[in-house]
Amino acid sequence: MANFLSNLFSHPSQSVLGIDIGSSSIKLVQLSKKNGHAVLDTYGELALGPYAGKGVGEATNLPVDKIIDAINDMLKEKEVNITSRICGVAIPFSSSLMSVIEMPLMQKTQLDQMIPIEARKYIPVPISEVTLDWYIIPKDKNPESEASPEAKTAIKTIEVLIVALHNDTISRYKEIVTKSALDANFFEIEIFSTMRSILDQEITPILIIDMGATSTKLYIVEKGILRSSHMINRGSQNITDELSKSLGISVTDAEYLKREKGLGGVIKGIETKSLINLTLSYVFSEANHVVLAYQKKYGKNVSKVVLVGGGSALKGVVDIAKESFQTEVVTGDPFGKVVAPAFLEKVLKDTGPEFAVAVGVALRRLQEME
């Protein structure tokens, strides 16, 4: 049911939690600040499948009360030894709506009035039902183009990233936090948590592929700013289902085969690679379409692909990704931003991509306590 690590350091001070509630599991990271560094206290993952009468790794759509039960079980787990209730919580990308829109250059007071009106074109529900936020994307400075005659006569425009969260979603997460006796002072859409935990000071465009259980999220980030986002309705659960159906084995056995053997498995004379590739080739093909669209719009190439999420832990997935993209491919290393015992280095590097969101949330909560 769970994959836990006991407390790594005793007597943590100013400890905080980062909580990532996914469709197949809850991931939790506890950090503390010591000597100016973020230190890993403990971390754990709890499968949600059993709370819905399903197997480990299977996706669920649990009601609030079941999620609260799962969180409480995790908080009480002695092996994890969680000592804090101060936290931040990530909200799934699927529960949000993001879009980059173009607006005429105007004063901020005018933008405050105009953006909610313009956002109605992109949000399929009444504006009154969502909480809206927005951010002006800085323009690239190019003195030569700005000095051209065309630039002087063209209408000045800006790009604005709009982010909308349904009010019902916020209420749902507030209920989870309150009934779990957690002290959360923010909710954050998961992509921003991921960016914080795996990116440094890259100035060239980066493609982040976050493969979850039921969906894969694609994000292009440039200079620390989210420029493009896309969701594919396929994830690691599709791989498990394909293995189960094609090999005539149970979903539980298929999940085990996927995790233990990855693309290097052979069963009943059939290579798992050929079956797993059915999902991966589709996901990576869609990702390439997103990259090409970005290149066409902005005239810039993606310099690196970073894999995160449960699907990125699949053995051999990086090699397949390298065949699909004409650029560097790596797995995210969120635990690289925290201090942890040296003997855990390999374990944390292997499991790190799955905890990118939870680490990112905890890092923000830790920063806010300074």
Secondary structure, DSSP 8 states (H G I E B T S, - for coil): -EEE---SSSS-SS-EEEEEE-SSEEEEEEEEEETTEEEEEEEEEEESGGGGT--TT------HHHHHHHHHHHHH-TTT-----EEEEEE-GGGEEEEEEEEE---HHHHHHHHHHHHTTT-SS-GGGEEEEEEEE-----HHHHTSHHHHHS--EEEEEEEEEEHHHHHHHHHHHHHTT-EEEEEEEHHHHHHHHH--S--S-EEEEEE-SS-EEEEEEETTEEEEEEEES--HHHHHHHHHHHHT--HHHHHHHHHHHGGG-EETTEEHHHHHHHHHHHHHHHHHHHHHHHHHHH-----EEEEESGGGGSTTHHHHHHHH-SSEEEE--GGGGSB--GGGHHHHHHHGGGGHHHHHHHHHHHHHT-
